[in-house]
């Protein structure tokens, strides 16, 4: 890949065939496949790896904007590995399974299940024994936290942007509402399986989501009109939310929301739900980067986590853009803030 200044770096895409992958809550992903992309060059010592997991519905192509010599993650310095999360339609997903077979996709695929598959990718394909950093936004941030908790001997740094170690109760209420919308569709067969795409339910899903993805202040200031250039609220909701979610299959939306709902670093391993103990066991340096106006990953949640981390830092994004501030493509102030704090953290 070449940027506007003429800097170049290699980009590769691949897939790891995992076989029938048993998941921790029961069942298996049949013939599981983990798709990924890499940006940059792996160093001879294999010590410049940054894992960059995907957020909700996102694919590796959609995350690539953040990678560049002047971006948040510099591919001329780091070997950036972007694994596609299960359920994003590139890696194994329920939309690829038989909707009439209740056993074709597990009821719950956890964040930990994703990280175990990603660990196999790093060790089996790239022979990596050290991860310089795991960087993630939103659901990707949850995966970054899980990497640090599940592999404390492996991960040097974790960068958690608009995410948390455990999905907060208020966040769970949001997700449960989305799941109930999809379940109410006449096309729903049960268990997140659909006989056909529930067009009306997905439209409702998108408009509910839009009320959470951006702050009350964003809507009060009508930034959808004054900054984004939409004629009115209807045009904004239709283009940026309804049409966007229409591209995803309902079964995948359901499955990834279920993964998000059950996010909890203390649910896996020895800690048995003791979140403070799970946080205290993390050896990596952790940078927490919430948005001050995020409605589901709240600053207060990260502040509560911070007191239990051995080496944690908090950098709050000053922004009116809510959750979007953590993935601020096209937002110069938020992008500059994120680039600065992440690069300083990686250099420390």
C-alpha positions in Angstrom: 0.0 0.0 0.0 1.2 3.6 -0.7 0.0 6.7 1.0 -0.2 10.3 -0.4 3.3 11.0 0.7 4.7 8.0 -1.2 5.4 5.8 1.8 4.8 2.1 1.1 4.2 -1.0 3.2 3.0 -4.5 2.4 -0.6 -5.6 2.9 -1.5 -9.3 2.8 -4.8 -11.2 3.4 -5.2 -14.8 4.5 -7.4 -17.3 6.3 -6.6 -19.9 9.0 -8.6 -23.1 8.8 -9.3 -24.1 12.4 -11.3 -27.3 12.0 -14.4 -27.8 14.2 -13.8 -25.3 16.9 -15.4 -26.1 20.3 -16.5 -22.9 22.1 -16.6 -22.4 25.9 -20.4 -22.1 26.4 -21.1 -25.3 24.4 -21.3 -26.4 20.8 -18.8 -25.8 18.0 -18.2 -23.7 15.0 -18.0 -26.2 12.2 -15.0 -26.0 9.8 -14.1 -22.7 11.5 -12.2 -20.2 9.5 -10.4 -17.1 10.7 -9.9 -14.4 8.0 -7.2 -11.8 8.6 -5.1 -9.1 7.1 -1.6 -7.8 7.9 -0.1 -4.4 7.4 3.7 -3.9 7.5 6.6 -6.3 7.9 7.3 -8.7 10.7 10.7 -8.0 12.2 13.4 -10.6 12.3 12.9 -11.0 16.1 9.1 -11.1 15.6 8.7 -8.5 18.3 6.9 -5.7 16.5 3.4 -7.3 16.4 0.3 -5.2 17.1 -3.0 -7.1 17.1 -5.9 -5.0 16.0 -9.2 -6.9 16.4 -12.4 -5.8 14.7 -15.4 -4.0 16.3 -19.1 -4.8 15.9 -19.9 -5.7 12.2 -16.5 -4.3 11.0 -14.1 -6.0 8.7 -10.4 -5.6 8.3 -10.9 -3.4 5.2 -13.1 -1.0 7.3 -10.4 -0.7 10.0 -7.5 0.1 7.6 -8.1 3.9 7.6 -6.4 4.1 11.0 -3.2 2.4 9.7 -0.5 4.6 8.1 2.9 6.3 8.7 1.0 9.3 10.1 -1.9 7.3 11.5 -2.6 5.9 14.9 -0.7 2.7 14.0 2.4 3.1 11.8 2.9 0.0 9.5 6.4 1.1 8.7 7.2 0.4 12.4 4.6 -2.2 13.4 3.4 -5.5 11.9 -0.3 -4.9 12.4 -2.5 -8.1 12.3 -6.2 -7.5 11.9 -8.2 -10.7 12.6 -11.9 -10.6 11.5 -14.2 -11.5 14.4 -16.5 -14.5 14.2 -19.8 -13.3 12.9 -18.6 -10.5 10.7 -19.4 -12.4 7.5 -15.7 -12.9 6.5 -14.6 -15.2 9.3 -17.0 -18.0 10.1 -20.5 -16.6 10.8 -24.0 -17.8 11.4 -25.2 -16.3 8.1 -23.1 -19.0 6.4 -24.8 -21.8 8.4 -28.1 -23.6 7.8 -30.8 -21.5 9.6 -33.0 -24.6 10.0 -30.4 -26.5 12.0 -30.3 -25.3 15.6 -26.9 -26.9 16.1 -25.2 -25.2 13.1 -24.0 -22.3 15.1 -23.4 -22.1 18.9 -25.8 -20.2 21.1 -22.9 -18.0 22.4 -19.5 -17.4 20.9 -17.6 -15.4 23.5 -14.9 -12.8 23.2 -12.6 -15.4 24.7 -13.4 -17.8 21.9 -12.4 -15.2 19.4 -9.1 -14.5 21.3 -8.2 -18.2 21.4 -8.6 -18.4 17.7 -6.5 -15.3 17.2 -3.8 -16.7 19.5 -3.6 -19.7 17.2 -3.2 -17.4 14.2 -0.3 -15.5 15.9 1.5 -18.7 17.1 0.7 -21.1 14.3 1.0 -18.8 11.2 3.5 -16.2 12.4 5.4 -18.0 15.2 5.0 -15.0 17.4 5.9 -15.4 21.1 5.6 -11.7 22.0 2.9 -9.2 21.3 4.0 -5.6 21.5 0.4 -4.3 21.8 -3.2 -5.2 21.2 -5.2 -2.2 20.0 -9.0 -2.3 19.9 -12.1 0.0 19.6 -15.5 -1.0 21.1 -15.8 -4.8 20.8 -12.2 -4.8 19.6 -11.3 -3.1 22.9 -13.0 -5.9 24.7 -10.8 -8.3 22.7 -7.7 -6.3 23.6 -8.7 -6.5 27.3 -9.2 -10.3 26.9 -5.8 -10.7 25.2 -4.1 -9.0 28.2 -6.1 -11.1 30.7 -5.8 -14.4 29.0 -2.1 -14.1 27.9 -0.4 -12.0 30.6 3.0 -13.5 29.7 2.6 -12.6 26.0 1.2 -9.1 25.8 3.3 -6.0 26.6 0.6 -3.3 26.1 -3.2 -3.1 25.7 -4.9 -0.1 24.2 -8.6 -0.1 25.1 -10.5 2.6 23.1 -14.2 3.0 24.1 -14.4 -0.4 25.6 -14.4 -2.2 28.9 -13.3 -5.3 30.7 -16.9 -6.4 31.4 -20.0 -5.3 29.5 -21.7 -3.0 32.0 -25.3 -3.7 33.1 -26.6 -0.5 31.3 -24.8 -1.6 28.2 -26.4 -5.0 28.5 -29.8 -3.4 28.6 -29.1 -1.7 25.3 -28.0 -5.0 23.7 -30.9 -6.9 25.1 -33.2 -4.3 23.5 -31.5 -4.9 20.1 -31.8 -8.7 20.5 -35.5 -8.4 21.3 -36.1 -6.2 18.2 -34.6 -9.0 16.0 -36.5 -11.7 17.9 -39.8 -10.0 17.3 -39.4 -10.3 13.6 -41.8 -12.8 11.9 -38.8 -14.2 10.1 -37.1 -15.2 13.3 -37.0 -19.0 13.8 -35.5 -18.9 17.3 -31.9 -18.6 18.6 -30.9 -15.9 16.3 -31.8 -17.9 13.1 -33.9 -16.3 10.4 -35.9 -17.8 7.5 -35.3 -14.6 5.5 -33.8 -11.2 6.2 -36.1 -9.3 8.5 -36.0 -5.9 6.7 -38.4 -4.0 8.9 -36.8 -5.4 12.1 -33.3 -4.4 10.9 -34.6 -0.9 10.1 -35.9 -0.6 13.7 -32.6 -2.1 15.0 -30.6 0.6 13.1 -32.7 3.5 14.4 -32.5 2.2 18.0 -28.7 1.9 17.6 -28.4 5.4 16.3 -29.8 6.8 19.5 -26.9 5.2 21.4 -24.0 5.5 19.0 -23.9 9.3 19.3 -24.4 11.6 22.2 -27.4 13.7 23.1 -25.2 16.8 22.6 -24.5 15.6 19.0 -28.2 15.5 18.2 -29.0 18.8 20.1 -26.3 20.6 18.0 -27.7 18.9 14.8 -24.2 17.9 13.7 -25.7 15.4 11.3 -26.8 18.5 9.4 -24.2 21.2 10.1 -21.1 18.9 9.9 -22.1 15.8 8.1 -24.2 17.7 5.5 -27.5 15.7 5.7 -30.6 17.6 4.8 -32.4 16.4 7.9 -32.5 13.7 10.6 -34.4 11.3 8.4 -31.7 11.4 5.7 -29.0 10.9 8.3 -30.7 7.9 9.9 -31.4 6.3 6.5 -27.9 6.7 5.0 -25.6 6.3 8.0 -27.6 3.7 10.0 -30.4 1.9 8.1 -28.5 1.4 4.9 -25.3 0.5 6.8 -26.9 -2.2 8.9 -28.9 -3.5 5.9 -25.6 -4.7 4.5 -25.2 -7.1 7.5 -27.2 -10.3 7.8 -29.6 -10.4 10.8 -28.0 -13.7 12.1 -24.6 -12.0 12.2 -26.0 -8.9 14.0 -27.6 -11.2 16.5 -24.6 -13.4 17.1 -22.1 -10.5 17.5 -24.5 -8.6 19.8 -24.7 -11.8 21.9 -20.9 -12.0 22.0 -20.8 -8.3 23.2 -23.5 -9.0 25.8 -21.4 -11.7 27.5 -18.1 -9.8 27.4 -16.2 -10.3 30.7 -12.5 -11.0 31.2 -13.3 -12.6 34.6 -15.7 -15.2 33.2 -12.8 -17.2 31.7 -10.1 -19.0 33.7 -9.4 -18.9 37.4 -11.1 -15.7 38.5 -14.7 -17.0 38.4 -16.4 -13.6 38.0 -14.0 -11.7 40.3 -13.4 -8.7 38.0 -10.9 -6.9 40.3 -8.8 -10.0 40.6 -8.8 -10.5 36.8 -7.8 -6.9 36.3 -5.0 -7.1 38.9 -3.6 -10.2 37.2 -2.9 -8.3 34.0 0.8 -7.6 33.6 0.6 -5.5 30.4 0.6 -1.7 30.5 -3.0 -0.7 29.8 -4.2 2.6 28.2 -7.9 3.3 28.6 -9.3 5.8 26.1 -13.0 6.4 26.6 -15.0 9.2 25.0 -16.4 11.6 27.5 -19.9 11.4 25.8 -20.0 7.7 25.0 -23.4 6.3 26.1 -22.5 2.6 26.6 -18.8 2.5 27.4 -18.7 5.1 30.1 -15.7 6.9 31.5 -16.8 5.8 35.0 -16.4 2.2 34.0 -12.8 2.7 33.0 -12.2 4.8 36.1 -13.4 1.9 38.2 -11.2 -0.6 36.3 -8.1 1.7 36.6 -7.7 1.3 40.4 -7.2 -2.5 40.0 -4.7 -2.4 37.2 -1.0 -2.7 37.9 0.0 -0.2 35.3 -3.0 1.6 33.9 -3.5 5.0 32.3 -6.6 7.0 31.4 -6.9 9.4 28.5 -10.4 10.7 28.0 -11.3 11.9 24.5 -12.9 15.4 24.7 -15.7 15.1 22.1 -19.3 15.6 21.4 -19.4 12.6 19.1 -20.2 9.9 21.6 -19.0 6.4 20.8 -17.9 7.6 17.3 -15.1 9.6 18.9 -13.2 6.3 19.4 -13.3 5.5 15.7 -13.0 9.0 14.4 -12.5 8.7 10.6 -13.2 12.2 9.2 -13.1 13.8 12.7 -9.7 15.7 12.7 -9.7 16.8 16.4 -10.6 13.3 17.7 -8.2 11.6 15.3 -5.3 13.9 16.4 -6.0 13.2 20.0 -6.2 9.5 19.5 -3.0 9.4 17.4 -1.1 11.5 20.0 -2.0 9.5 23.1 -1.6 6.1 21.4 1.8 6.9 19.9 3.0 8.4 23.2 1.9 5.2 25.0 3.6 2.9 22.5 6.8 4.9 22.8 6.8 5.0 26.6 
